[in-house]
Amino acid sequence: MNVHLRTPGPGHRDAFLEATGRSTTLHHPWVFPPLSPAAYADYLRRCRQPNFEGHLVIADDGSLVGVINFTEIVMGAFRSSYVGYYAFSPHAGKGLMAAGLNLALRRAFGALDLHRVEANVQPTNAPSLALVRAVGFRLEGYSPRFLHINGAWRDHDRWAMTAEDFAERSRSSPPPPPAPPASQDS
């Protein structure tokens, strides 16, 4: 099964909320995706900010696989961003998020012209650690009490990839299928 990226829009709301509702055990205690129409509307507002880019990962059959967000996008000499992501049931653990993250990274290091993307992962989040390893991020360090999540400051492992890392990894592996441009579905 292949995946593609779509920009979240109002027309995705019901499918998104249904997917987050059935996937809460996958997400907690690590992430807290929108679970209400108001929270989804807030997410769409964030997606329109210049320092934020959200992507829905969608399977060939039209089902939602997960979400990938580039946050705190900073240009200039820094050209960097954080990436966050989460999968939806029943697609978790099937390699589809790795395919989606590869597409998103191609966009980050291509059209967005970023030089560095950083993923911060709680050390107990084994599925997320497996994903960053699978797509070629490198472990750079440990950040104690890095993010305030679910009422507490949580430690994180700091993973990163640069444009050069991505290009080298792309040269040493078979080319992925061409990525369609991220589009707006409503």
C-alpha positions as CSV (number, residue, x, y, z in Angstrom):
1,M,0.0,0.0,0.0
2,N,1.3,3.5,-0.9
3,V,0.7,6.7,0.9
4,H,0.5,10.4,-0.1
5,L,0.4,13.7,1.8
6,R,-2.5,16.1,1.9
7,T,-2.8,19.5,3.6
8,P,-5.5,19.2,6.4
9,G,-8.7,21.0,5.5
10,P,-12.2,21.4,6.8
11,G,-13.3,18.4,4.7
12,H,-11.1,16.1,6.6
13,R,-12.6,16.9,10.0
14,D,-15.0,14.0,10.5
15,A,-12.5,11.4,9.3
16,F,-9.8,13.0,11.4
17,L,-11.8,13.0,14.6
18,E,-13.0,9.5,14.1
19,A,-9.4,8.4,13.5
20,T,-8.1,10.2,16.6
21,G,-11.0,8.8,18.7
22,R,-10.1,5.2,17.8
23,S,-6.4,5.8,18.3
24,T,-6.1,7.3,21.8
25,T,-4.4,4.3,23.2
26,L,-1.7,4.7,20.6
27,H,-1.1,8.3,21.4
28,H,-1.3,8.6,25.2
29,P,0.8,9.5,27.1
30,W,3.0,10.9,24.3
31,V,0.8,13.1,22.2
32,F,-2.7,14.7,22.5
33,P,-4.2,15.2,19.0
34,P,-7.4,17.2,18.5
35,L,-10.4,15.2,19.7
36,S,-13.2,17.8,19.1
37,P,-14.4,19.9,16.3
38,A,-13.1,23.0,18.1
39,A,-9.7,21.5,18.6
40,Y,-9.5,20.5,15.0
41,A,-10.5,24.0,13.9
42,D,-7.6,25.3,16.2
43,Y,-5.3,22.8,14.4
44,L,-6.3,24.1,11.0
45,R,-5.6,27.7,12.2
46,R,-2.1,26.5,13.2
47,C,-1.6,24.9,9.8
48,R,-2.1,28.4,8.2
49,Q,0.7,29.9,10.3
50,P,4.0,30.6,8.4
51,N,6.1,28.7,10.9
52,F,3.9,25.5,10.8
53,E,3.2,23.0,8.1
54,G,0.8,20.1,8.7
55,H,0.3,17.0,6.6
56,L,-2.2,14.2,6.6
57,V,-0.7,10.8,5.6
58,I,-3.4,9.1,3.5
59,A,-3.3,5.5,2.2
60,D,-4.3,4.5,-1.3
61,D,-7.7,3.5,-0.1
62,G,-8.3,7.0,1.3
63,S,-8.0,6.1,4.9
64,L,-6.0,8.3,7.3
65,V,-2.7,6.8,8.3
66,G,-1.4,9.6,10.5
67,V,-0.2,13.2,10.8
68,I,3.1,14.8,10.3
69,N,3.7,18.4,11.4
70,F,6.7,20.6,10.9
71,T,6.7,23.2,13.7
72,E,8.8,26.2,14.6
73,I,10.0,26.6,11.0
74,V,12.8,29.2,11.1
75,M,14.5,30.3,7.9
76,G,17.5,32.6,7.4
77,A,20.8,31.2,8.4
78,F,19.1,28.5,10.6
79,R,16.6,26.9,8.1
80,S,15.4,24.4,10.6
81,S,12.3,22.9,12.0
82,Y,10.9,20.4,14.5
83,V,8.9,17.4,13.2
84,G,6.1,15.8,15.2
85,Y,3.9,12.9,14.1
86,Y,1.4,10.3,15.2
87,A,-0.2,7.3,13.5
88,F,-3.8,6.2,13.5
89,S,-5.2,2.7,14.1
90,P,-5.3,0.3,12.3
91,H,-2.3,1.5,10.3
92,A,0.3,1.8,13.1
93,G,3.3,-0.5,12.9
94,K,2.9,-1.3,9.1
95,G,5.6,1.0,7.7
96,L,3.2,3.5,6.3
97,M,4.2,6.3,8.6
98,A,7.9,5.7,7.5
99,A,6.8,6.1,3.9
100,G,4.8,9.3,4.8
101,L,7.7,10.7,6.8
102,N,10.0,10.1,3.9
103,L,7.6,12.1,1.6
104,A,7.4,14.9,4.2
105,L,11.2,15.0,4.5
106,R,11.5,15.2,0.8
107,R,9.3,18.3,0.9
108,A,11.1,19.7,3.9
109,F,14.6,19.5,2.3
110,G,13.2,20.4,-1.2
111,A,10.3,22.9,-1.5
112,L,10.7,24.2,2.1
113,D,14.5,24.5,1.6
114,L,15.2,23.5,5.2
115,H,18.7,22.4,6.2
116,R,17.8,20.6,9.5
117,V,14.8,18.8,10.9
118,E,14.8,17.7,14.6
119,A,12.6,15.1,16.2
120,N,12.3,15.0,20.0
121,V,11.1,11.6,21.3
122,Q,10.3,10.5,24.8
123,P,12.7,7.6,25.6
124,T,9.8,5.3,26.5
125,N,8.0,5.8,23.1
126,A,9.3,2.7,21.4
127,P,7.2,3.1,18.2
128,S,8.3,6.7,17.7
129,L,12.0,5.7,18.3
130,A,11.7,2.9,15.7
131,L,10.3,5.4,13.2
132,V,13.1,8.0,13.5
133,R,15.6,5.2,13.2
134,A,13.9,3.7,10.2
135,V,14.0,6.9,8.2
136,G,17.6,7.7,9.1
137,F,17.6,10.3,11.9
138,R,20.7,10.2,14.1
139,L,20.6,10.5,17.9
140,E,22.3,13.7,19.0
141,G,21.6,13.8,22.7
142,Y,19.3,13.8,25.7
143,S,17.2,16.7,26.9
144,P,15.9,16.4,30.4
145,R,12.5,17.9,31.2
146,F,12.3,19.1,27.6
147,L,8.5,19.4,26.9
148,H,5.5,19.9,29.2
149,I,3.2,17.1,28.3
150,N,0.2,15.8,30.2
151,G,0.9,17.9,33.3
152,A,4.6,17.1,33.6
153,W,8.0,18.0,32.1
154,R,9.1,15.1,30.1
155,D,12.6,14.0,29.1
156,H,13.3,13.5,25.4
157,D,16.0,12.0,23.1
158,R,17.0,14.5,20.5
159,W,17.2,13.1,16.9
160,A,18.1,15.1,13.8
161,M,18.6,14.9,10.1
162,T,20.2,17.5,7.8
163,A,19.6,18.0,4.1
164,E,23.0,16.4,3.4
165,D,22.0,13.3,5.5
166,F,18.8,13.0,3.6
167,A,20.6,13.4,0.2
168,E,23.2,10.8,1.2
169,R,20.5,8.3,2.4
170,S,18.5,8.9,-0.8
171,R,21.6,8.2,-3.0
172,S,22.3,4.9,-1.1
173,S,18.8,3.5,-1.3
174,P,16.5,2.8,-4.2
175,P,14.5,5.9,-5.2
176,P,11.0,6.2,-3.8
177,P,8.1,6.7,-6.1
178,P,7.5,10.3,-7.2
179,A,5.7,12.3,-4.6
180,P,2.6,14.2,-5.7
181,P,2.6,17.8,-4.5
182,A,0.9,18.4,-1.2
183,S,-2.6,19.5,-2.0
184,Q,-5.5,21.0,-0.2
185,D,-8.6,18.7,0.0
186,S,-11.7,20.2,1.5
